[in-house]
Amino acid sequence: MAKHIDYYVSLNSPWTYLASKRLEAMAAKHKADVTIWPVDFGSVFSVSGGLPLPKRSPQRQAYRMMELKRWREVRGLPINIQPKHFPSDETPGTRLVIAAKLAGKDAHLLATELGRSLWEREENLGEW
């Protein structure tokens, strides 16, 4: 039986970006294929009791920043933890990822590169 990973992502999520290369490496090591599923976690938060980042308490926001700094070091990625265009309108990028997936292209690689555009190069996902 072939190994398979369903990967649910948000292009706006720093956690998606921080995990993407590691997931890719683990999938390759274990010969698993990856199907990427873009999700609007903002909509999930609103119906599941979660709060979007700006509405979280200052203590939770500060802890998030501390964790992002830690994981930036662990992963060795030059992630900007407060990018200029966060959060971006991820709709155009998400549509590109879905189109790549439907065309049989490497949608995971595309999502990773879109994450890099937001979290490293401070580009606006809403302008794709």
Secondary structure, DSSP 8 states (H G I E B T S, - for coil): --EEEEEEE-TT-HHHHHHHHHHHHHHHHTTEEEEEEE--HHHHHHHHT---GGGS-HHHHHHHHHHHHHHHHHHT----SS-TT-S---HHHHHHHHHHHHTTS-HHHHHHHHHHHHHTS---GGG-
